[in-house]
Amino acid sequence: MKSILYIGFLYLCLSVLLVSCSDSDPEPSCIQAEVIGPDCESGWYILKLENEATDRRRSYVGQLQSGYVTTDNLPVKYRKTGTKIGAEMEIIGAYGPRCVTVTVMYTAVNIKQVCESNRAATQG
């Protein structure tokens, strides 16, 4: 009787382990953004997030609040004001730009990957 109980417990533990290991994190989605310009600290750039489903209320795009974000790892070829890109982003909690004056502080993000860009609008 004890051996059946131990086998049942072992089976339960292995099934829980199998289920927990099979779940993978969802892939981040591409978020459309427009480069607004440099932020208050050198090397940081402000991006305006674009969400077609956004109405005038506050809404969220993934984990990023719809509106503006700032980043320090925007690739050089996308740094021109008005450039539109699609990028995978994640929030940075550890650091952000250091601004000397009183300015609006935007959420700091890391750009994980640029999915697409539309630079034709800026080359006119």
C-alpha positions as CSV (number, residue, x, y, z in Angstrom):
1,M,0.0,0.0,0.0
2,K,2.8,2.4,0.8
3,S,4.5,1.7,-2.5
4,I,1.4,2.6,-4.4
5,L,1.2,5.9,-2.4
6,Y,4.8,6.7,-3.2
7,I,4.4,5.9,-6.9
8,G,1.3,8.2,-6.9
9,F,3.1,11.0,-5.2
10,L,6.1,10.6,-7.6
11,Y,3.7,10.7,-10.6
12,L,2.1,13.9,-9.2
13,C,5.4,15.6,-8.7
14,L,6.7,14.7,-12.1
15,S,3.5,15.9,-13.8
16,V,3.6,19.2,-11.9
17,L,7.3,19.6,-13.0
18,L,6.4,18.8,-16.6
19,V,3.6,21.3,-16.7
20,S,5.6,24.1,-15.2
21,C,8.5,23.5,-17.6
22,S,6.4,23.5,-20.7
23,D,5.0,27.0,-20.2
24,S,7.2,29.5,-22.0
25,D,7.1,33.3,-21.8
26,P,5.1,35.0,-24.5
27,E,7.1,36.7,-27.2
28,P,7.1,40.4,-26.9
29,S,5.1,42.1,-29.6
30,C,6.2,44.9,-31.9
31,I,5.1,48.2,-30.7
32,Q,4.8,51.1,-33.2
33,A,6.7,54.2,-32.1
34,E,7.8,57.5,-33.6
35,V,11.1,59.1,-32.6
36,I,10.3,62.5,-31.1
37,G,13.9,63.6,-30.4
38,P,16.7,63.6,-27.8
39,D,15.8,63.5,-24.1
40,C,17.4,65.7,-21.4
41,E,20.5,63.5,-21.0
42,S,22.9,62.8,-23.9
43,G,22.3,59.4,-25.6
44,W,18.6,59.1,-24.5
45,Y,15.8,59.5,-27.0
46,I,12.0,60.1,-26.5
47,L,9.7,57.8,-28.4
48,K,5.9,58.3,-28.8
49,L,4.1,55.0,-28.8
50,E,1.4,54.6,-31.4
51,N,-1.6,52.4,-30.7
52,E,-4.4,52.4,-33.3
53,A,-6.9,51.0,-30.6
54,T,-6.2,53.9,-28.2
55,D,-9.0,56.3,-27.5
56,R,-8.6,59.4,-25.3
57,R,-8.5,57.4,-22.1
58,R,-5.3,55.9,-20.7
59,S,-4.7,52.5,-22.2
60,Y,-1.8,50.1,-22.1
61,V,0.2,48.6,-24.9
62,G,1.6,45.4,-23.5
63,Q,3.3,46.4,-20.3
64,L,4.0,49.9,-21.5
65,Q,1.6,52.7,-20.9
66,S,0.4,54.4,-24.1
67,G,2.1,57.7,-24.6
68,Y,5.8,58.4,-24.4
69,V,8.9,56.4,-23.3
70,T,12.6,57.1,-23.3
71,T,15.5,54.8,-24.3
72,D,19.3,54.9,-24.4
73,N,19.9,52.0,-26.9
74,L,18.1,53.3,-30.0
75,P,20.1,52.2,-33.0
76,V,21.9,55.1,-34.7
77,K,20.1,54.8,-38.0
78,Y,16.7,55.4,-36.3
79,R,17.7,58.5,-34.3
80,K,16.3,61.1,-36.7
81,T,13.3,63.0,-35.5
82,G,10.1,61.7,-37.1
83,T,11.4,58.2,-37.9
84,K,8.7,55.5,-37.3
85,I,9.8,52.1,-36.1
86,G,8.3,48.9,-34.8
87,A,10.2,47.6,-31.9
88,E,10.1,45.1,-29.1
89,M,10.6,46.9,-25.8
90,E,10.9,46.1,-22.1
91,I,10.8,48.4,-19.1
92,I,14.0,49.3,-17.4
93,G,13.6,49.5,-13.6
94,A,17.2,49.9,-12.7
95,Y,18.2,53.2,-14.3
96,G,17.0,56.1,-16.5
97,P,18.2,59.5,-17.7
98,R,19.5,62.0,-15.2
99,C,18.0,65.3,-15.8
100,V,19.4,68.5,-14.2
101,T,16.3,70.7,-14.8
102,V,12.7,70.0,-14.0
103,T,11.4,68.0,-16.9
104,V,8.8,65.3,-17.6
105,M,10.2,61.9,-16.8
106,Y,9.1,59.2,-19.1
107,T,9.3,55.4,-18.6
108,A,12.8,54.1,-19.5
109,V,12.8,51.1,-21.9
110,N,15.3,48.9,-23.6
111,I,14.7,48.2,-27.3
112,K,15.2,44.5,-27.6
113,Q,14.8,44.3,-31.4
114,V,13.7,46.7,-34.2
115,C,11.0,44.8,-36.2
116,E,10.3,47.3,-38.9
117,S,10.9,50.9,-39.8
118,N,9.3,53.6,-42.0
119,R,12.0,56.1,-42.8
120,A,10.4,57.3,-46.0
121,A,8.2,59.8,-44.1
122,T,11.4,61.5,-42.8
123,Q,13.2,61.7,-46.1
124,G,10.9,64.2,-47.8
